[in-house]
């Protein structure tokens, strides 16, 4: 009864939300438009733009293609997520003593250059706690070289597409 009486109309679960995912692929760019309303997800459209060249498209080409996709999918104003290819990321599981749990973000920033070949200044990184077992903390760490990623984010911003989140592809 309490959840019904104190339900807020500003609750994130009932506010309609549009999302746009930009995925650079080898020889193409995929753009996915999705919406959510009342916890129901719906894919609004999927577009794949092939490129004649091998490898990942250059930042300016990707940004121009993404701008075209935004207009085609009528996704202006959607939250944008750039999905970096798995090959661009370093993903690993690391162990820490349980005592660092309260300061884990600071510990990972300090240890990042030991855990990966990237320094905190040259990386975009995130982590998730997988498990606490005994006196150990198991953490999943993902890091991407910012020098590789930043030109894409800048090119998208130059086309009026503001990337709110960056994720790593599971494939």
SEGU-962987 format. One record per residue: residue number from 0; y, x, z of N, C-alpha, C in turn; residue in one letter. Coordinates in nm, 4 decimals. Layout:
N
NUM, Y, X, Z, Y, X, Z, Y, X, Z, A
...
***
This chain:
171
0, -0.1190, 0.0828, 0.0000, 0.0000, 0.0000, 0.0000, 0.1260, 0.0877, 0.0000, X
1, 0.1207, 0.1964, 0.0759, 0.2361, 0.2843, 0.0841, 0.2717, 0.3415, -0.0535, X
2, 0.1715, 0.3822, -0.1319, 0.1997, 0.4419, -0.2631, 0.2643, 0.3408, -0.3572, X
3, 0.2329, 0.2126, -0.3433, 0.2934, 0.1095, -0.4274, 0.4365, 0.0792, -0.3812, X
4, 0.4567, 0.0676, -0.2517, 0.5890, 0.0344, -0.1982, 0.6906, 0.1466, -0.2192, X
5, 0.6456, 0.2699, -0.2120, 0.7374, 0.3825, -0.2232, 0.7293, 0.4507, -0.3594, X
6, 0.6802, 0.3812, -0.4588, 0.6682, 0.4368, -0.5932, 0.8059, 0.4496, -0.6561, X
7, 0.8354, 0.5677, -0.7046, 0.9668, 0.5946, -0.7625, 0.9629, 0.5763, -0.9140, X
8, 1.0644, 0.5134, -0.9684, 1.0735, 0.4992, -1.1133, 1.1043, 0.6322, -1.1805, X
9, 1.1442, 0.7314, -1.1024, 1.1689, 0.8654, -1.1567, 1.0436, 0.9519, -1.1488, X
10, 0.9331, 0.8947, -1.1067, 0.8076, 0.9690, -1.0956, 0.7692, 1.0263, -1.2321, X
11, 0.7272, 1.1506, -1.2322, 0.6937, 1.2209, -1.3559, 0.5800, 1.1540, -1.4325, X
12, 0.4950, 1.0802, -1.3638, 0.3810, 1.0169, -1.4310, 0.4204, 0.8998, -1.5207, X
13, 0.5346, 0.8371, -1.4976, 0.5707, 0.7219, -1.5801, 0.6829, 0.7511, -1.6791, X
14, 0.7436, 0.8674, -1.6673, 0.8495, 0.9036, -1.7614, 0.7849, 0.9495, -1.8915, X
15, 0.8185, 0.8866, -2.0025, 0.7625, 0.9320, -2.1300, 0.8021, 1.0767, -2.1563, X
16, 0.7081, 1.1527, -2.2077, 0.7333, 1.2940, -2.2303, 0.6778, 1.3356, -2.3654, X
17, 0.7595, 1.4073, -2.4416, 0.7132, 1.4594, -2.5707, 0.7021, 1.6105, -2.5612, X
18, 0.5968, 1.6629, -2.6206, 0.5734, 1.8064, -2.6188, 0.5457, 1.8551, -2.7599, X
19, 0.5853, 1.9793, -2.7856, 0.5611, 2.0425, -2.9139, 0.5020, 2.1802, -2.8863, X
20, 0.3902, 2.2084, -2.9494, 0.3217, 2.3357, -2.9334, 0.3304, 2.4131, -3.0638, X
21, 0.3718, 2.5387, -3.0562, 0.3817, 2.6256, -3.1731, 0.2801, 2.7370, -3.1558, X
22, 0.1846, 2.7449, -3.2508, 0.0759, 2.8407, -3.2404, 0.0723, 2.9317, -3.3629, X
23, 0.1168, 3.0569, -3.3508, 0.1005, 3.1489, -3.4633, -0.0470, 3.1853, -3.4773, X
24, -0.0954, 3.1837, -3.5997, -0.2347, 3.2170, -3.6263, -0.2393, 3.3226, -3.7355, X
25, -0.3534, 3.3809, -3.7550, -0.3701, 3.4799, -3.8600, -0.3549, 3.4110, -3.9959, X
26, -0.2434, 3.4350, -4.0642, -0.2189, 3.3754, -4.1951, -0.1593, 3.2363, -4.1947, X
27, -0.1236, 3.1831, -4.0783, -0.0655, 3.0485, -4.0743, 0.0070, 3.0242, -3.9424, X
28, 0.0725, 2.9082, -3.9369, 0.1353, 2.8586, -3.8143, 0.0887, 2.7152, -3.7961, X
29, 0.0446, 2.6820, -3.6773, 0.0071, 2.5440, -3.6451, 0.1115, 2.4883, -3.5483, X
30, 0.1491, 2.3626, -3.5699, 0.2447, 2.2945, -3.4830, 0.1831, 2.1604, -3.4452, X
31, 0.1782, 2.1342, -3.3149, 0.1173, 2.0114, -3.2638, 0.2221, 1.9351, -3.1842, X
32, 0.2339, 1.8067, -3.2126, 0.3243, 1.7194, -3.1390, 0.2397, 1.6239, -3.0552, X
33, 0.2783, 1.6105, -2.9286, 0.2010, 1.5278, -2.8366, 0.2959, 1.4499, -2.7471, X
34, 0.2532, 1.3321, -2.7050, 0.3335, 1.2542, -2.6110, 0.2461, 1.2101, -2.4944, X
35, 0.3145, 1.1811, -2.3838, 0.2445, 1.1341, -2.2654, 0.3239, 1.0205, -2.2041, X
36, 0.2527, 0.9137, -2.1688, 0.3131, 0.8015, -2.0986, 0.2066, 0.7434, -2.0070, X
37, 0.2409, 0.7294, -1.8791, 0.1472, 0.6782, -1.7788, 0.0144, 0.7568, -1.7801, X
38, 0.0251, 0.8878, -1.7813, -0.0899, 0.9788, -1.7784, -0.1805, 0.9661, -1.8992, X
39, -0.1326, 0.9027, -2.0037, -0.2114, 0.8901, -2.1263, -0.1523, 0.9825, -2.2317, X
40, -0.2338, 1.0768, -2.2767, -0.1899, 1.1732, -2.3771, -0.2236, 1.1215, -2.5160, X
41, -0.1320, 1.1438, -2.6091, -0.1558, 1.1029, -2.7462, -0.1031, 1.2116, -2.8394, X
42, -0.1886, 1.2569, -2.9295, -0.1461, 1.3542, -3.0296, -0.0737, 1.2788, -3.1395, X
43, 0.0535, 1.3138, -3.1607, 0.1364, 1.2439, -3.2588, 0.1222, 1.3036, -3.3990, X
44, 0.0923, 1.4324, -3.4050, 0.0769, 1.4958, -3.5353, 0.0378, 1.6418, -3.5225, X
45, -0.0356, 1.6887, -3.6208, -0.0766, 1.8292, -3.6281, -0.0446, 1.8781, -3.7690, X
46, 0.0328, 1.9846, -3.7770, 0.0668, 2.0431, -3.9062, 0.0249, 2.1898, -3.9070, X
47, -0.0308, 2.2333, -4.0187, -0.0663, 2.3748, -4.0351, -0.0004, 2.4235, -4.1629, X
48, 0.0767, 2.5299, -4.1498, 0.1468, 2.5886, -4.2625, 0.0853, 2.7245, -4.2942, X
49, 0.0167, 2.7373, -4.4076, -0.0427, 2.8676, -4.4432, 0.0618, 2.9626, -4.5014, X
50, 0.0379, 3.0906, -4.4818, 0.1218, 3.1957, -4.5388, 0.0356, 3.2785, -4.6329, X
51, 0.0962, 3.3327, -4.7355, 0.0212, 3.4122, -4.8319, -0.0177, 3.5483, -4.7762, X
52, 0.0567, 3.5981, -4.6799, 0.0284, 3.7296, -4.6241, -0.0798, 3.7205, -4.5154, X
53, -0.1501, 3.8303, -4.4950, -0.2476, 3.8387, -4.3871, -0.1752, 3.8732, -4.2575, X
54, -0.2354, 3.8417, -4.1483, -0.1763, 3.8711, -4.0182, -0.0874, 3.7572, -3.9714, X
55, -0.0212, 3.7816, -3.8611, 0.0659, 3.6797, -3.8025, 0.1985, 3.6756, -3.8777, X
56, 0.2550, 3.5567, -3.8936, 0.3823, 3.5461, -3.9664, 0.4938, 3.6185, -3.8914, X
57, 0.5905, 3.6732, -3.9647, 0.7044, 3.7368, -3.8984, 0.7868, 3.6330, -3.8219, X
58, 0.8625, 3.6779, -3.7215, 0.9382, 3.5842, -3.6370, 1.0282, 3.4876, -3.7136, X
59, 1.1035, 3.5355, -3.8112, 1.1952, 3.4475, -3.8853, 1.1199, 3.3423, -3.9664, X
60, 1.0073, 3.3812, -4.0257, 0.9271, 3.2854, -4.1022, 0.8670, 3.1797, -4.0107, X
61, 0.8200, 3.2226, -3.8951, 0.7640, 3.1273, -3.7989, 0.8715, 3.0301, -3.7523, X
62, 0.9910, 3.0808, -3.7238, 1.0993, 2.9948, -3.6755, 1.1414, 2.8937, -3.7815, X
63, 1.1511, 2.9364, -3.9068, 1.1871, 2.8441, -4.0147, 1.0809, 2.7370, -4.0313, X
64, 0.9560, 2.7772, -4.0213, 0.8451, 2.6824, -4.0333, 0.8450, 2.5846, -3.9164, X
65, 0.8695, 2.6344, -3.7962, 0.8738, 2.5471, -3.6788, 0.9882, 2.4470, -3.6886, X
66, 1.1035, 2.4909, -3.7403, 1.2167, 2.3989, -3.7568, 1.1831, 2.2880, -3.8558, X
67, 1.1126, 2.3231, -3.9633, 1.0679, 2.2227, -4.0598, 0.9699, 2.1247, -3.9942, X
68, 0.8791, 2.1772, -3.9142, 0.7808, 2.0924, -3.8466, 0.8466, 1.9975, -3.7470, X
69, 0.9487, 2.0439, -3.6773, 1.0207, 1.9583, -3.5818, 1.0794, 1.8384, -3.6542, X
70, 1.1391, 1.8616, -3.7704, 1.1968, 1.7508, -3.8487, 1.0875, 1.6598, -3.9033, X
71, 0.9803, 1.7190, -3.9560, 0.8718, 1.6396, -4.0140, 0.8045, 1.5515, -3.9091, X
72, 0.7827, 1.6076, -3.7895, 0.7152, 1.5337, -3.6826, 0.8110, 1.4490, -3.5996, X
73, 0.9404, 1.4554, -3.6332, 1.0433, 1.3834, -3.5568, 1.0313, 1.4168, -3.4073, X
74, 1.0302, 1.5473, -3.3798, 1.0082, 1.5951, -3.2431, 1.1324, 1.6605, -3.1838, X
75, 1.2500, 1.6210, -3.2297, 1.3729, 1.6746, -3.1720, 1.3778, 1.6373, -3.0246, X
76, 1.4159, 1.7317, -2.9417, 1.4271, 1.7066, -2.7985, 1.2973, 1.7191, -2.7213, X
77, 1.1882, 1.7498, -2.7872, 1.0601, 1.7645, -2.7178, 1.0570, 1.8957, -2.6405, X
78, 0.9778, 1.8983, -2.5340, 0.9541, 2.0233, -2.4620, 0.8725, 2.1133, -2.5536, X
79, 0.9123, 2.2377, -2.5667, 0.8457, 2.3282, -2.6597, 0.7671, 2.4342, -2.5828, X
80, 0.6425, 2.4517, -2.6248, 0.5581, 2.5572, -2.5695, 0.5135, 2.6482, -2.6833, X
81, 0.5353, 2.7773, -2.6669, 0.4881, 2.8765, -2.7624, 0.3527, 2.9249, -2.7111, X
82, 0.2511, 2.9126, -2.7939, 0.1155, 2.9519, -2.7543, 0.0825, 3.0842, -2.8224, X
83, 0.0870, 3.1909, -2.7450, 0.0604, 3.3247, -2.7979, -0.0884, 3.3399, -2.8277, X
84, -0.1224, 3.4065, -2.9370, -0.2638, 3.4302, -2.9677, -0.3309, 3.5128, -2.8578, X
85, -0.4575, 3.4878, -2.8358, -0.5309, 3.5568, -2.7307, -0.5292, 3.7081, -2.7515, X
86, -0.5265, 3.7518, -2.8774, -0.5233, 3.8940, -2.9070, -0.3959, 3.9634, -2.8620, X
87, -0.2904, 3.8898, -2.8357, -0.1650, 3.9472, -2.7886, -0.1647, 3.9675, -2.6374, X
88, -0.2603, 3.9079, -2.5684, -0.2581, 3.9050, -2.4223, -0.3650, 3.9948, -2.3607, X
89, -0.3351, 4.0358, -2.2420, -0.4325, 4.1033, -2.1575, -0.4678, 4.0021, -2.0491, X
90, -0.5937, 3.9609, -2.0466, -0.6388, 3.8631, -1.9489, -0.7523, 3.9269, -1.8699, X
91, -0.7362, 3.9293, -1.7393, -0.8404, 3.9894, -1.6565, -0.8410, 3.9277, -1.5177, X
92, -0.9540, 3.9430, -1.4512, -0.9685, 3.8979, -1.3138, -0.9539, 4.0193, -1.2233, X
93, -0.8705, 4.0061, -1.1224, -0.8474, 4.1155, -1.0285, -0.8710, 4.0670, -0.8861, X
94, -0.9025, 4.1604, -0.7979, -0.9283, 4.1297, -0.6569, -0.8198, 4.1916, -0.5704, X
95, -0.7791, 4.1184, -0.4684, -0.6827, 4.1666, -0.3712, -0.7336, 4.1322, -0.2322, X
96, -0.6865, 4.2048, -0.1308, -0.7186, 4.1645, 0.0066, -0.6522, 4.0301, 0.0373, X
97, -0.7159, 3.9487, 0.1159, -0.6638, 3.8151, 0.1488, -0.5286, 3.8219, 0.2180, X
98, -0.4995, 3.9305, 0.2823, -0.3740, 3.9438, 0.3562, -0.2499, 3.9360, 0.2669, X
99, -0.2631, 3.9625, 0.1365, -0.1471, 3.9591, 0.0466, -0.1199, 3.8193, -0.0098, X
100, -0.1945, 3.7211, 0.0336, -0.1816, 3.5858, -0.0226, -0.0380, 3.5324, -0.0178, X
101, 0.0322, 3.5537, 0.0908, 0.1685, 3.5007, 0.1049, 0.2708, 3.5743, 0.0197, X
102, 0.2404, 3.6972, -0.0196, 0.3335, 3.7772, -0.1010, 0.2723, 3.8123, -0.2361, X
103, 0.1824, 3.7297, -0.2850, 0.1089, 3.7598, -0.4076, 0.1995, 3.7849, -0.5290, X
104, 0.3043, 3.7064, -0.5541, 0.3903, 3.7362, -0.6704, 0.4516, 3.8773, -0.6646, X
105, 0.4966, 3.9173, -0.5474, 0.5552, 4.0504, -0.5324, 0.4503, 4.1591, -0.5493, X
106, 0.3308, 4.1368, -0.4960, 0.2227, 4.2348, -0.5065, 0.1813, 4.2523, -0.6529, X
107, 0.1691, 4.1436, -0.7250, 0.1306, 4.1534, -0.8664, 0.2389, 4.2243, -0.9463, X
108, 0.3651, 4.1941, -0.9215, 0.4734, 4.2634, -0.9916, 0.4687, 4.4129, -0.9628, X
109, 0.4425, 4.4485, -0.8396, 0.4373, 4.5897, -0.8009, 0.3158, 4.6602, -0.8623, X
110, 0.2036, 4.5914, -0.8701, 0.0779, 4.6504, -0.9178, 0.0533, 4.6305, -1.0672, X
111, 0.1410, 4.5607, -1.1377, 0.1150, 4.5247, -1.2773, 0.0890, 4.6469, -1.3653, X
112, 0.1647, 4.7532, -1.3480, 0.1432, 4.8710, -1.4325, 0.0115, 4.9419, -1.4000, X
113, -0.0451, 4.9175, -1.2835, -0.1774, 4.9709, -1.2506, -0.2883, 4.8815, -1.3063, X
114, -0.2629, 4.7516, -1.3085, -0.3630, 4.6549, -1.3531, -0.3685, 4.6406, -1.5048, X
115, -0.2558, 4.6651, -1.5707, -0.2454, 4.6531, -1.7172, -0.1708, 4.7751, -1.7697, X
116, -0.1707, 4.7963, -1.8995, -0.0896, 4.9063, -1.9526, 0.0594, 4.8727, -1.9636, X
117, 0.1011, 4.7598, -1.9084, 0.2402, 4.7143, -1.9184, 0.3110, 4.7237, -1.7841, X
118, 0.4381, 4.7578, -1.7890, 0.5197, 4.7553, -1.6678, 0.5776, 4.6145, -1.6515, X
119, 0.6211, 4.5778, -1.5315, 0.6794, 4.4439, -1.5124, 0.8006, 4.4179, -1.6008, X
120, 0.8753, 4.5228, -1.6364, 0.9933, 4.5070, -1.7217, 0.9557, 4.4798, -1.8666, X
121, 0.8359, 4.5229, -1.9092, 0.7930, 4.5078, -2.0481, 0.6921, 4.3956, -2.0659, X
122, 0.6719, 4.3124, -1.9652, 0.5671, 4.2113, -1.9733, 0.6169, 4.0737, -1.9325, X
123, 0.5588, 3.9743, -1.9955, 0.5686, 3.8366, -1.9472, 0.4300, 3.8093, -1.8912, X
124, 0.4215, 3.7703, -1.7666, 0.2911, 3.7567, -1.7041, 0.2883, 3.6368, -1.6095, X
125, 0.1667, 3.5935, -1.5828, 0.1444, 3.4856, -1.4882, 0.0062, 3.5052, -1.4280, X
126, -0.0215, 3.4319, -1.3235, -0.1497, 3.4458, -1.2554, -0.1890, 3.3136, -1.1915, X
127, -0.3176, 3.3032, -1.1616, -0.3700, 3.1859, -1.0903, -0.4766, 3.2346, -0.9938, X
128, -0.4740, 3.1826, -0.8730, -0.5755, 3.2176, -0.7743, -0.7031, 3.1426, -0.8097, X
129, -0.8109, 3.2181, -0.8297, -0.9386, 3.1579, -0.8650, -1.0207, 3.1214, -0.7426, X
130, -1.0243, 3.2123, -0.6442, -1.1087, 3.1875, -0.5274, -1.0656, 3.2750, -0.4109, X
131, -1.0961, 3.2249, -0.2927, -1.0816, 3.3029, -0.1693, -1.2204, 3.3153, -0.1100, X
132, -1.2725, 3.4363, -0.1060, -1.4058, 3.4573, -0.0506, -1.3978, 3.5650, 0.0565, X
133, -1.4321, 3.5265, 0.1777, -1.4274, 3.6217, 0.2882, -1.2878, 3.6773, 0.3062, X
134, -1.2747, 3.8062, 0.2881, -1.1450, 3.8718, 0.3043, -1.0843, 3.9110, 0.1706, X
135, -1.1351, 3.8541, 0.0595, -1.0876, 3.8888, -0.0754, -1.0256, 3.7677, -0.1446, X
136, -0.9334, 3.7965, -0.2325, -0.8656, 3.6955, -0.3131, -0.8908, 3.7309, -0.4588, X
137, -0.9508, 3.6390, -0.5340, -0.9787, 3.6612, -0.6758, -0.8695, 3.5925, -0.7572, X
138, -0.8056, 3.6715, -0.8473, -0.6890, 3.6231, -0.9211, -0.7101, 3.6455, -1.0707, X
139, -0.6786, 3.5432, -1.1501, -0.6788, 3.5563, -1.2950, -0.5374, 3.5958, -1.3366, X
140, -0.5260, 3.7069, -1.4093, -0.3973, 3.7602, -1.4505, -0.3890, 3.7611, -1.6022, X
141, -0.2769, 3.7135, -1.6566, -0.2518, 3.7172, -1.8011, -0.1154, 3.7801, -1.8227, X
142, -0.1101, 3.8780, -1.9152, 0.0160, 3.9460, -1.9449, 0.0287, 3.9662, -2.0953, X
143, 0.1505, 3.9497, -2.1456, 0.1811, 3.9706, -2.2868, 0.2987, 4.0665, -2.2942, X
144, 0.2933, 4.1591, -2.3877, 0.4016, 4.2538, -2.4075, 0.5262, 4.1778, -2.4537, X
145, 0.6330, 4.1882, -2.3772, 0.7555, 4.1133, -2.4102, 0.8185, 4.1637, -2.5399, X
146, 0.7959, 4.2906, -2.5756, 0.8507, 4.3432, -2.7011, 0.7850, 4.2774, -2.8220, X
147, 0.6627, 4.2302, -2.8052, 0.5929, 4.1597, -2.9135, 0.6356, 4.0137, -2.9194, X
148, 0.6572, 3.9548, -2.8036, 0.6844, 3.8124, -2.7946, 0.8324, 3.7767, -2.8097, X
149, 0.9213, 3.8585, -2.7573, 1.0638, 3.8251, -2.7540, 1.1255, 3.8007, -2.8919, X
150, 1.0883, 3.8762, -2.9976, 1.1465, 3.8449, -3.1294, 1.1150, 3.7028, -3.1764, X
151, 0.9976, 3.6511, -3.1433, 0.9613, 3.5137, -3.1804, 1.0452, 3.4129, -3.1018, X
152, 1.0614, 3.4374, -2.9725, 1.1403, 3.3459, -2.8899, 1.2864, 3.3467, -2.9331, X
153, 1.3391, 3.4653, -2.9674, 1.4784, 3.4756, -3.0142, 1.4974, 3.4057, -3.1486, X
154, 1.4006, 3.4232, -3.2393, 1.4105, 3.3586, -3.3713, 1.4060, 3.2065, -3.3584, X
155, 1.3201, 3.1559, -3.2705, 1.3130, 3.0113, -3.2478, 1.4439, 2.9607, -3.1879, X
156, 1.4985, 3.0343, -3.0930, 1.6250, 2.9949, -3.0315, 1.7367, 2.9937, -3.1352, X
157, 1.7340, 3.0893, -3.2277, 1.8327, 3.0940, -3.3352, 1.8260, 2.9733, -3.4266, X
158, 1.7104, 2.9077, -3.4325, 1.6938, 2.7855, -3.5130, 1.7135, 2.6591, -3.4296, X
159, 1.7593, 2.6747, -3.3063, 1.7847, 2.5591, -3.2207, 1.6622, 2.5071, -3.1489, X
160, 1.5568, 2.5877, -3.1436, 1.4336, 2.5462, -3.0744, 1.4240, 2.6280, -2.9462, X
161, 1.4418, 2.5617, -2.8337, 1.4399, 2.6291, -2.7043, 1.2997, 2.6205, -2.6443, X
162, 1.2368, 2.7348, -2.6301, 1.1003, 2.7403, -2.5766, 1.1088, 2.7342, -2.4243, X
163, 1.0443, 2.6345, -2.3668, 1.0442, 2.6169, -2.2221, 0.9300, 2.6878, -2.1527, X
164, 0.8175, 2.7023, -2.2235, 0.6995, 2.7657, -2.1645, 0.6282, 2.8496, -2.2679, X
165, 0.5597, 2.9506, -2.2199, 0.4745, 3.0342, -2.3034, 0.3344, 3.0292, -2.2434, X
166, 0.2355, 3.0107, -2.3273, 0.0962, 3.0089, -2.2825, 0.0153, 3.1018, -2.3712, X
167, -0.1062, 3.1286, -2.3309, -0.1968, 3.2114, -2.4091, -0.3083, 3.1213, -2.4611, X
168, -0.3383, 3.1348, -2.5891, -0.4434, 3.0552, -2.6505, -0.5795, 3.0879, -2.5891, X
169, -0.6625, 2.9888, -2.5752, -0.7975, 3.0093, -2.5239, -0.8905, 3.0642, -2.6295, X
170, -0.8534, 3.0489, -2.7564, -0.9388, 3.0985, -2.8664, -0.9068, 3.2403, -2.9013, X
***
